[in-house]
Amino acid sequence: MISPLQGRIQKLDFRSVDIPLNESFQISGGGSEVARILLLRWTSDSGEFGWGEAAPFPAYDGYDRETVVDSLKAITPILDDIELRDIYRISDTLGGQIPGPLLAALEMAWFDLKGRMEGIPVYEIFGGIQQEELKTGITVVIGDSDHAERSAMKFLKQGFRRLKIKIQGDVELDIARIEAVHRCASDAQLLLDANCGYSEVDAVRLVSEIEKRALPVSFIEQLFDPADSEAQRSLSDLSSIPMLADESCTRSDEVLNLIQQGGFDGINLKTQKSGVLEAVRMQELAQKQNARLMIGGMVESPLSMTFSAHLATSLGGFDWIDLDTPLFMPDHPFSGGIDFKGDIVLLNNTVGHGVVPTDQHRTFVEPDWATVWQKGA
């Protein structure tokens, strides 16, 4: 159990940030050229800050920043009634009632505040280091086969050996893109992610073509809409390729059924879709089922991805790491946090999650923080 904060939370502020990407981050449901995120800041009675991030991605979860802000304002009347020193009170009260990115931001900021107040990194709050080395993959976003080849060559030169190819539901084009990546990166692991973009008929064709051409695909993630559970089970019976659940697995009460009966071999954990503590519960249940595990995210800044790196380090047991989106953000308003040496994620040994916003950076939408709640006000 996580112990309560030693002090009390007095205030909650928010601020919007628009971070340009170095290329449009395209998945089967759409994409974005700018990460439109929301920062939250808890302030303790001693004046210490804790920062969190909501990173909605409409092409993935249907949420945008305006939805998150509206949800934040809607819950502020009940914050006085929650014992905010206790993270379980926050999570249990708000979980399921607000968008995942908002819950993640509130929890993330709470853990950052706790780490800063106690002088320890976030991974120590969760029990210390369990997974020493984190090697991240990097995403080949949707495009044509020439784009896939150029991306793969660039990423290989940067030291990446796990290439996560976004696929979109067009079998011929997707196979051409996978082959283009494999031709120039023959020793790389190929990880496929459909984000629900496939029909059952085309998914059977895709798997057949991959197996016929002996393409070294390590897994395929979320081919179908979560409602198409029967299609997922049928395909899993036909395929030798491991299948990972993402959109189909957002809560801990879904884990056992998906692994035991749902046709999945593992799950992709994301704090932004589930919240922090729910992601921890999902990891624990998945490990008990000997399921494969990945930790990933939306289009998140160094702040949120650094938090996920702390979580992966402290929970352990991850077969794949997907914490690459800060590499798509050459200009962002943060100092501290994760760094990359090739594909190795480097975590600084610092207090909290270690990331601090640079207040005057040009990417902030508002000129200053806005207070949305203050105790007793």
TORZALUM-367749 format. One record per residue (C-alpha): residue number from 1; x negated, y negated, z. Coordinates in Angstrom, 2 decimals. Layout:
# residues N
- NUM | X | Y | Z
...
# end
This chain:
# residues 377
- 1 | 0.00 | 0.00 | 0.00
- 2 | -1.13 | -3.54 | -0.78
- 3 | -1.32 | -5.63 | 2.39
- 4 | 0.50 | -9.00 | 2.55
- 5 | -1.17 | -12.33 | 1.93
- 6 | -2.85 | -13.82 | 4.98
- 7 | -1.27 | -17.22 | 4.33
- 8 | 2.02 | -18.34 | 2.84
- 9 | 2.92 | -19.42 | -0.68
- 10 | 4.10 | -23.01 | -0.86
- 11 | 4.51 | -23.86 | -4.53
- 12 | 4.90 | -22.45 | -8.07
- 13 | 3.84 | -24.44 | -11.14
- 14 | 3.88 | -23.67 | -14.85
- 15 | 2.25 | -24.96 | -18.00
- 16 | 2.47 | -23.99 | -21.68
- 17 | -0.56 | -23.27 | -23.87
- 18 | -0.76 | -22.78 | -27.65
- 19 | -3.89 | -20.85 | -28.64
- 20 | -4.68 | -20.61 | -32.39
- 21 | -5.75 | -17.18 | -33.65
- 22 | -8.55 | -16.61 | -36.15
- 23 | -6.12 | -14.59 | -38.28
- 24 | -2.41 | -13.93 | -38.20
- 25 | -1.71 | -11.06 | -35.80
- 26 | 0.73 | -9.03 | -37.89
- 27 | 2.56 | -5.89 | -36.78
- 28 | 5.48 | -4.07 | -38.43
- 29 | 8.06 | -6.38 | -36.80
- 30 | 6.36 | -9.65 | -37.72
- 31 | 3.45 | -11.67 | -36.44
- 32 | 2.02 | -14.90 | -35.15
- 33 | -0.80 | -17.30 | -36.01
- 34 | -0.65 | -18.91 | -32.56
- 35 | -0.38 | -17.28 | -29.13
- 36 | 2.32 | -19.26 | -27.31
- 37 | 1.77 | -18.36 | -23.68
- 38 | 2.96 | -19.62 | -20.32
- 39 | 0.64 | -20.03 | -17.34
- 40 | 1.93 | -19.76 | -13.77
- 41 | 0.17 | -20.95 | -10.64
- 42 | 0.97 | -19.99 | -7.07
- 43 | -0.41 | -22.36 | -4.40
- 44 | -0.95 | -21.20 | -0.83
- 45 | -0.53 | -23.27 | 2.34
- 46 | -4.34 | -23.51 | 2.48
- 47 | -4.48 | -25.04 | -1.01
- 48 | -5.83 | -21.95 | -2.79
- 49 | -4.58 | -21.21 | -6.32
- 50 | -3.70 | -17.97 | -8.09
- 51 | -3.18 | -17.93 | -11.86
- 52 | -1.05 | -15.62 | -14.00
- 53 | -0.01 | -15.43 | -17.64
- 54 | 3.18 | -14.59 | -19.48
- 55 | 2.41 | -13.61 | -23.08
- 56 | 5.70 | -12.91 | -24.86
- 57 | 5.34 | -11.67 | -28.44
- 58 | 8.67 | -11.95 | -30.29
- 59 | 7.66 | -9.47 | -33.00
- 60 | 7.19 | -6.86 | -30.26
- 61 | 9.60 | -7.56 | -27.39
- 62 | 11.99 | -10.18 | -28.75
- 63 | 11.00 | -12.72 | -26.09
- 64 | 9.61 | -16.16 | -26.77
- 65 | 8.17 | -18.72 | -24.37
- 66 | 11.43 | -20.64 | -24.12
- 67 | 13.21 | -17.49 | -22.93
- 68 | 10.54 | -16.96 | -20.28
- 69 | 10.79 | -20.57 | -19.07
- 70 | 14.58 | -20.32 | -18.84
- 71 | 14.26 | -17.09 | -16.83
- 72 | 11.69 | -18.72 | -14.55
- 73 | 14.01 | -21.64 | -13.82
- 74 | 16.92 | -19.27 | -13.22
- 75 | 15.13 | -17.37 | -10.43
- 76 | 13.76 | -20.35 | -8.52
- 77 | 16.88 | -20.71 | -6.31
- 78 | 16.19 | -17.28 | -4.80
- 79 | 12.44 | -17.69 | -4.20
- 80 | 13.08 | -19.21 | -0.76
- 81 | 14.83 | -15.95 | 0.19
- 82 | 11.96 | -13.66 | -0.88
- 83 | 9.11 | -12.93 | 1.50
- 84 | 6.48 | -14.08 | -1.00
- 85 | 3.61 | -12.89 | 1.17
- 86 | 4.65 | -9.33 | 0.26
- 87 | 4.08 | -8.40 | -3.41
- 88 | 6.53 | -5.52 | -3.15
- 89 | 9.31 | -7.94 | -2.21
- 90 | 8.59 | -9.97 | -5.34
- 91 | 8.36 | -6.92 | -7.59
- 92 | 11.36 | -5.04 | -6.18
- 93 | 13.59 | -8.11 | -6.11
- 94 | 12.80 | -9.41 | -9.59
- 95 | 11.86 | -6.26 | -11.50
- 96 | 14.52 | -5.41 | -14.08
- 97 | 16.11 | -8.86 | -13.76
- 98 | 13.58 | -10.92 | -15.67
- 99 | 11.50 | -10.41 | -18.84
- 100 | 8.43 | -8.24 | -18.39
- 101 | 5.99 | -11.04 | -19.28
- 102 | 7.40 | -13.25 | -16.50
- 103 | 7.23 | -10.48 | -13.89
- 104 | 3.65 | -9.73 | -14.98
- 105 | 2.66 | -13.39 | -14.66
- 106 | 4.15 | -13.74 | -11.16
- 107 | 2.44 | -10.54 | -9.94
- 108 | -0.84 | -11.32 | -11.68
- 109 | -1.00 | -14.76 | -10.06
- 110 | -0.19 | -13.21 | -6.67
- 111 | -3.07 | -10.71 | -6.92
- 112 | -5.42 | -13.45 | -8.10
- 113 | -4.41 | -15.57 | -5.11
- 114 | -4.94 | -12.66 | -2.72
- 115 | -8.38 | -11.92 | -4.17
- 116 | -9.46 | -15.54 | -3.92
- 117 | -8.19 | -15.87 | -0.34
- 118 | -9.99 | -12.69 | 0.73
- 119 | -13.13 | -13.27 | -1.36
- 120 | -12.85 | -10.03 | -3.37
- 121 | -12.21 | -9.11 | -7.02
- 122 | -8.80 | -7.81 | -8.05
- 123 | -10.14 | -4.32 | -8.71
- 124 | -11.10 | -4.07 | -5.02
- 125 | -7.48 | -4.77 | -4.03
- 126 | -6.48 | -1.67 | -6.00
- 127 | -9.13 | 0.54 | -4.41
- 128 | -12.44 | -0.20 | -6.11
- 129 | -14.12 | 1.11 | -9.25
- 130 | -12.82 | 4.40 | -10.68
- 131 | -13.77 | 3.93 | -14.36
- 132 | -17.25 | 2.52 | -14.78
- 133 | -17.26 | 1.83 | -18.53
- 134 | -14.52 | 0.31 | -20.61
- 135 | -14.98 | 0.52 | -24.39
- 136 | -12.27 | -1.31 | -26.26
- 137 | -10.95 | -0.67 | -29.72
- 138 | -10.14 | -3.56 | -32.02
- 139 | -7.08 | -4.13 | -34.21
- 140 | -6.89 | -4.06 | -37.99
- 141 | -3.71 | -6.06 | -38.46
- 142 | -1.21 | -5.46 | -41.26
- 143 | -2.35 | -6.49 | -44.73
- 144 | -3.45 | -4.82 | -47.96
- 145 | -6.18 | -2.20 | -48.36
- 146 | -8.83 | -4.82 | -49.24
- 147 | -8.07 | -6.66 | -46.02
- 148 | -8.29 | -3.39 | -44.06
- 149 | -11.70 | -2.64 | -45.58
- 150 | -13.05 | -6.14 | -44.90
- 151 | -11.81 | -5.99 | -41.32
- 152 | -13.36 | -2.58 | -40.73
- 153 | -16.74 | -3.66 | -42.10
- 154 | -16.71 | -6.80 | -39.94
- 155 | -15.77 | -4.89 | -36.80
- 156 | -18.40 | -2.20 | -37.41
- 157 | -21.09 | -4.88 | -37.62
- 158 | -19.84 | -6.24 | -34.31
- 159 | -20.31 | -2.83 | -32.68
- 160 | -16.78 | -1.41 | -32.59
- 161 | -16.21 | 2.31 | -33.14
- 162 | -12.50 | 2.53 | -32.36
- 163 | -10.35 | 0.88 | -35.01
- 164 | -6.64 | 0.51 | -34.27
- 165 | -4.82 | 0.18 | -37.57
- 166 | -1.38 | -1.39 | -37.51
- 167 | 0.90 | 0.48 | -39.92
- 168 | 4.21 | -0.78 | -41.26
- 169 | 6.35 | 2.01 | -42.70
- 170 | 5.17 | 2.05 | -46.33
- 171 | 3.54 | 5.48 | -46.65
- 172 | 1.50 | 4.80 | -49.80
- 173 | 0.20 | 1.46 | -48.57
- 174 | -0.51 | 2.70 | -45.06
- 175 | -2.42 | 5.74 | -46.34
- 176 | -4.41 | 3.51 | -48.72
- 177 | -5.32 | 1.23 | -45.81
- 178 | -6.30 | 4.14 | -43.55
- 179 | -8.49 | 5.61 | -46.30
- 180 | -10.08 | 2.22 | -46.97
- 181 | -11.06 | 1.93 | -43.31
- 182 | -12.33 | 5.51 | -43.21
- 183 | -14.49 | 5.06 | -46.32
- 184 | -16.53 | 2.28 | -44.75
- 185 | -16.27 | 3.50 | -41.14
- 186 | -16.60 | 7.26 | -41.43
- 187 | -17.82 | 7.71 | -37.86
- 188 | -15.13 | 5.52 | -36.27
- 189 | -12.08 | 6.76 | -34.38
- 190 | -8.91 | 5.81 | -36.24
- 191 | -5.98 | 4.87 | -34.02
- 192 | -2.62 | 4.19 | -35.68
- 193 | 0.16 | 1.99 | -34.30
- 194 | 3.53 | 1.70 | -36.06
- 195 | 5.43 | -0.46 | -33.53
- 196 | 8.67 | 1.36 | -34.43
- 197 | 8.24 | 0.69 | -38.17
- 198 | 8.92 | 4.20 | -39.52
- 199 | 11.93 | 6.24 | -40.57
- 200 | 11.94 | 9.97 | -39.86
- 201 | 11.55 | 10.95 | -43.52
- 202 | 8.60 | 8.62 | -44.08
- 203 | 6.97 | 9.60 | -40.79
- 204 | 6.94 | 13.28 | -41.86
- 205 | 5.33 | 12.23 | -45.15
- 206 | 2.76 | 10.09 | -43.35
- 207 | 1.70 | 12.88 | -41.01
- 208 | 1.56 | 15.36 | -43.89
- 209 | -0.70 | 13.06 | -45.93
- 210 | -3.01 | 12.40 | -42.98
- 211 | -3.41 | 16.12 | -42.30
- 212 | -3.78 | 17.02 | -46.00
- 213 | -6.54 | 14.43 | -46.46
- 214 | -8.21 | 15.38 | -43.14
- 215 | -8.28 | 11.77 | -41.97
- 216 | -9.74 | 11.59 | -38.43
- 217 | -6.74 | 10.04 | -36.67
- 218 | -7.03 | 10.24 | -32.88
- 219 | -3.39 | 9.36 | -32.23
- 220 | -0.28 | 7.78 | -33.69
- 221 | 1.53 | 5.29 | -31.48
- 222 | 5.28 | 4.66 | -31.49
- 223 | 6.45 | 5.60 | -34.97
- 224 | 10.16 | 5.25 | -34.17
- 225 | 12.57 | 2.98 | -32.40
- 226 | 13.07 | 4.22 | -28.81
- 227 | 16.64 | 5.25 | -29.73
- 228 | 15.28 | 7.81 | -32.22
- 229 | 14.18 | 10.26 | -29.54
- 230 | 15.28 | 13.33 | -31.50
- 231 | 13.18 | 12.27 | -34.48
- 232 | 10.18 | 11.88 | -32.18
- 233 | 10.60 | 15.35 | -30.70
- 234 | 11.01 | 16.93 | -34.15
- 235 | 7.91 | 15.24 | -35.55
- 236 | 5.83 | 16.15 | -32.52
- 237 | 6.70 | 19.81 | -33.09
- 238 | 5.43 | 19.55 | -36.68
- 239 | 2.28 | 17.52 | -36.10
- 240 | -1.13 | 18.34 | -34.68
- 241 | -1.82 | 14.62 | -34.11
- 242 | -1.28 | 13.32 | -30.56
- 243 | 1.64 | 10.90 | -30.19
- 244 | 1.63 | 7.93 | -27.80
- 245 | 4.66 | 6.09 | -26.44
- 246 | 4.70 | 2.33 | -26.20
- 247 | 8.09 | 0.68 | -26.75
- 248 | 9.72 | 3.95 | -25.59
- 249 | 8.08 | 3.75 | -22.17
- 250 | 8.54 | 0.52 | -20.24
- 251 | 9.44 | 1.88 | -16.77
- 252 | 8.17 | 4.56 | -14.44
- 253 | 11.49 | 6.43 | -14.49
- 254 | 10.94 | 7.12 | -18.21
- 255 | 7.50 | 8.69 | -17.90
- 256 | 8.33 | 12.25 | -16.87
- 257 | 11.04 | 12.82 | -19.47
- 258 | 8.96 | 11.35 | -22.30
- 259 | 5.97 | 13.55 | -21.53
- 260 | 7.90 | 16.72 | -20.67
- 261 | 10.69 | 16.54 | -23.25
- 262 | 10.31 | 13.44 | -25.39
- 263 | 7.66 | 14.54 | -27.85
- 264 | 4.88 | 12.29 | -26.55
- 265 | 1.39 | 13.27 | -25.39
- 266 | 0.64 | 10.02 | -23.61
- 267 | 1.62 | 6.42 | -22.99
- 268 | 0.27 | 2.94 | -23.59
- 269 | 0.42 | 0.86 | -20.41
- 270 | 0.89 | -2.89 | -20.72
- 271 | 1.38 | -5.22 | -17.79
- 272 | 3.27 | -7.63 | -20.06
- 273 | 6.00 | -5.12 | -20.87
- 274 | 6.37 | -3.52 | -17.42
- 275 | 4.88 | -5.79 | -14.80
- 276 | 1.79 | -4.98 | -12.77
- 277 | 3.09 | -2.70 | -10.02
- 278 | 5.38 | -0.83 | -12.42
- 279 | 2.39 | -0.20 | -14.71
- 280 | 0.51 | 1.21 | -11.71
- 281 | 3.42 | 3.58 | -10.94
- 282 | 3.52 | 4.66 | -14.59
- 283 | -0.20 | 5.42 | -14.57
- 284 | 0.10 | 7.54 | -11.44
- 285 | 2.99 | 9.57 | -12.86
- 286 | 1.29 | 10.03 | -16.23
- 287 | -1.89 | 11.31 | -14.59
- 288 | 0.09 | 13.88 | -12.61
- 289 | 1.43 | 15.17 | -15.96
- 290 | -2.10 | 15.27 | -17.45
- 291 | -0.87 | 12.82 | -20.09
- 292 | -3.21 | 10.78 | -22.27
- 293 | -3.50 | 7.14 | -21.24
- 294 | -4.20 | 3.88 | -22.98
- 295 | -4.20 | 0.37 | -21.56
- 296 | -3.26 | -2.33 | -24.02
- 297 | -1.38 | -5.58 | -24.26
- 298 | 0.47 | -8.14 | -26.32
- 299 | -1.38 | -11.09 | -27.89
- 300 | -2.92 | -12.10 | -24.58
- 301 | -5.56 | -14.61 | -23.60
- 302 | -8.75 | -13.83 | -21.65
- 303 | -6.79 | -14.41 | -18.43
- 304 | -4.23 | -11.62 | -18.86
- 305 | -6.68 | -9.26 | -20.57
- 306 | -9.19 | -9.76 | -17.76
- 307 | -6.52 | -8.74 | -15.28
- 308 | -5.83 | -5.57 | -17.31
- 309 | -9.56 | -4.81 | -17.31
- 310 | -9.56 | -5.04 | -13.50
- 311 | -6.59 | -2.67 | -13.44
- 312 | -8.20 | -0.14 | -15.80
- 313 | -11.44 | -0.23 | -13.81
- 314 | -9.68 | 0.40 | -10.50
- 315 | -7.04 | 2.94 | -11.63
- 316 | -9.25 | 4.95 | -14.01
- 317 | -8.29 | 7.87 | -16.23
- 318 | -7.87 | 5.88 | -19.45
- 319 | -8.69 | 7.68 | -22.70
- 320 | -8.43 | 4.50 | -24.75
- 321 | -8.87 | 0.81 | -23.99
- 322 | -7.23 | -1.86 | -26.16
- 323 | -8.13 | -5.27 | -24.72
- 324 | -9.21 | -7.00 | -27.90
- 325 | -6.94 | -10.01 | -28.43
- 326 | -9.30 | -12.54 | -26.76
- 327 | -11.58 | -11.79 | -29.71
- 328 | -8.89 | -13.27 | -31.97
- 329 | -9.07 | -16.57 | -29.97
- 330 | -12.26 | -18.50 | -30.77
- 331 | -11.01 | -21.61 | -28.92
- 332 | -9.15 | -21.21 | -25.64
- 333 | -8.76 | -23.15 | -22.36
- 334 | -10.36 | -20.67 | -19.92
- 335 | -13.64 | -20.14 | -18.16
- 336 | -14.78 | -16.91 | -16.54
- 337 | -13.32 | -13.45 | -17.01
- 338 | -14.22 | -10.66 | -19.37
- 339 | -16.92 | -10.77 | -21.99
- 340 | -17.81 | -8.30 | -24.73
- 341 | -21.09 | -6.64 | -25.67
- 342 | -20.10 | -4.93 | -28.89
- 343 | -17.15 | -2.80 | -27.83
- 344 | -18.11 | -2.73 | -24.13
- 345 | -15.88 | -4.84 | -21.87
- 346 | -17.97 | -6.68 | -19.29
- 347 | -16.29 | -7.61 | -16.00
- 348 | -17.88 | -10.26 | -13.84
- 349 | -18.06 | -9.44 | -10.15
- 350 | -16.09 | -12.42 | -8.89
- 351 | -13.16 | -13.25 | -6.62
- 352 | -9.62 | -12.73 | -7.87
- 353 | -9.48 | -11.96 | -11.57
- 354 | -12.17 | -14.58 | -12.14
- 355 | -10.45 | -16.71 | -14.79
- 356 | -9.77 | -20.43 | -14.35
- 357 | -7.89 | -22.70 | -16.79
- 358 | -9.79 | -25.72 | -18.07
- 359 | -7.13 | -28.33 | -17.39
- 360 | -8.00 | -30.90 | -20.05
- 361 | -8.37 | -28.50 | -22.98
- 362 | -6.60 | -29.55 | -26.18
- 363 | -4.52 | -26.36 | -26.38
- 364 | -2.32 | -27.31 | -23.40
- 365 | 1.13 | -28.33 | -24.61
- 366 | 2.06 | -30.42 | -21.55
- 367 | -0.24 | -33.07 | -20.07
- 368 | -0.08 | -31.51 | -16.59
- 369 | 1.34 | -28.70 | -14.46
- 370 | 5.07 | -28.85 | -13.75
- 371 | 6.33 | -27.76 | -10.35
- 372 | 9.28 | -25.39 | -10.70
- 373 | 9.61 | -24.42 | -7.02
- 374 | 8.37 | -25.72 | -3.69
- 375 | 9.13 | -24.11 | -0.36
- 376 | 11.90 | -25.90 | 1.49
- 377 | 12.37 | -28.54 | -1.21
# end
